[in-house]
Amino acid sequence: MPDKVILDSCIIAAIFLPETITGKAIDAAAEHSCITVDLAYTEVANAAWKRAVHAGTDPETVKICLDNAIAFIQETCEVIPAQELITPAWELSCRHRITIYDALFVVASIQCNAPLVTADAKLAGVVSKTCPVIRIG
């Protein structure tokens, strides 16, 4: 088992905004040293916003979950600045036809020599030959 992993935003969001994969996401984070890209702050906040606005979850409850997610990223994860990954992420996103957002996490996986943990089945399928992937779902 790898000692470190790259957590993409959907995994961090799942840890703090309960859904079907929450238990597995928590296990993945608890069993490894966690790394993510600073983009995770924004993407997790957007997932929280969707939960409050579109899913009808109490905004104050969601805000507490978001605060906990932000604290987790700050205190538990090694955070890689996206600007350091832009050039290789651009090339990878064009080659694999994936979003630059997803490519940032893939490049982090490659550069850190650590598996990418994601719940995105499509992304996992596209990049599984580019970087190691642990798909939760």
C-alpha positions in Angstrom: 0.0 0.0 0.0 1.4 3.5 -0.9 2.3 5.7 2.0 1.0 8.9 0.3 -1.9 9.7 -2.0 -3.2 12.6 -4.0 -6.8 13.4 -2.9 -8.9 15.0 -5.6 -11.6 17.5 -4.6 -14.5 15.0 -4.8 -12.8 12.8 -2.2 -12.2 15.6 0.2 -15.8 16.9 -0.3 -17.1 13.3 0.3 -15.3 13.1 3.6 -17.1 16.2 5.0 -20.3 16.3 3.0 -21.8 12.9 3.6 -22.7 10.7 0.6 -22.4 7.0 -0.3 -18.6 7.0 -0.6 -18.0 8.9 2.6 -16.8 5.9 4.6 -14.3 4.8 1.9 -13.1 8.3 1.4 -12.4 8.7 5.1 -10.6 5.4 5.1 -8.4 6.4 2.2 -7.4 9.6 3.9 -6.8 8.0 7.3 -4.5 5.3 5.9 -2.2 7.6 4.0 -0.3 10.9 4.0 -2.5 13.2 2.0 -1.5 15.6 -0.7 -3.8 17.8 -2.8 -3.7 20.8 -5.1 -4.7 24.2 -3.8 -7.6 24.1 -6.3 -9.3 21.8 -3.8 -10.2 24.7 -1.6 -12.4 26.2 -4.4 -13.8 23.0 -5.6 -14.8 21.8 -2.2 -16.4 25.1 -1.4 -18.3 24.8 -4.7 -19.5 21.3 -3.7 -20.7 22.7 -0.4 -22.5 25.6 -2.2 -24.3 23.1 -4.4 -25.3 21.0 -1.4 -26.8 24.1 0.3 -28.4 25.7 -2.7 -29.5 22.8 -4.9 -29.9 19.9 -2.5 -31.6 22.0 0.1 -29.3 21.1 3.0 -29.3 23.7 5.8 -26.7 26.3 4.8 -25.4 26.6 8.4 -24.8 22.9 8.6 -23.1 22.9 5.3 -20.9 25.8 6.3 -19.7 23.8 9.4 -18.8 20.9 7.0 -17.0 23.3 4.7 -15.0 24.9 7.6 -14.0 21.3 8.6 -13.0 20.5 5.1 -10.9 23.7 4.8 -9.2 22.9 8.1 -8.4 19.4 6.9 -6.8 20.7 3.8 -4.8 23.3 5.7 -3.8 21.1 8.6 -3.6 17.5 7.2 -2.7 17.8 3.6 0.4 18.8 1.8 -0.9 21.4 -0.6 0.7 22.0 -4.0 0.1 25.3 -5.7 -1.7 24.9 -9.0 0.6 27.4 -10.7 3.5 25.0 -10.3 1.5 22.4 -12.3 0.0 24.5 -15.1 2.3 23.7 -18.0 2.3 19.9 -17.6 -1.4 20.0 -16.8 -2.1 21.9 -20.0 -0.2 19.3 -22.0 -1.9 16.4 -20.3 -5.4 17.9 -20.5 -5.0 18.4 -24.3 -3.6 15.0 -24.8 -6.2 13.2 -22.8 -9.1 15.6 -23.4 -9.7 16.1 -19.7 -10.3 19.4 -17.9 -7.4 21.4 -16.7 -8.9 21.0 -13.2 -8.6 17.2 -13.4 -5.2 17.4 -15.1 -3.8 19.3 -12.1 -4.5 16.4 -9.8 -3.1 13.9 -12.3 0.1 15.9 -12.7 0.4 16.1 -8.9 0.1 12.3 -8.8 2.9 11.9 -11.4 5.2 14.4 -9.8 4.7 13.1 -6.3 4.8 9.5 -7.4 1.6 8.9 -5.5 -1.7 7.4 -6.5 -4.6 9.7 -7.4 -7.6 8.9 -5.2 -10.8 9.8 -7.0 -14.5 8.9 -7.3 -14.6 10.0 -11.0 -14.8 6.7 -13.0 -14.4 8.5 -16.3 -11.2 10.3 -15.2 -9.9 7.1 -13.6 -10.4 5.2 -16.9 -8.7 7.9 -19.0 -5.6 8.4 -16.9 -5.1 4.9 -15.4 -2.1 4.3 -17.8 -0.7 7.8 -17.0 -0.7 7.6 -13.2 -1.7 5.1 -10.5 -5.4 5.5 -9.6 -7.4 4.4 -6.6 -11.0 4.7 -7.6 -13.6 4.9 -4.8 -17.1 4.4 -5.7 
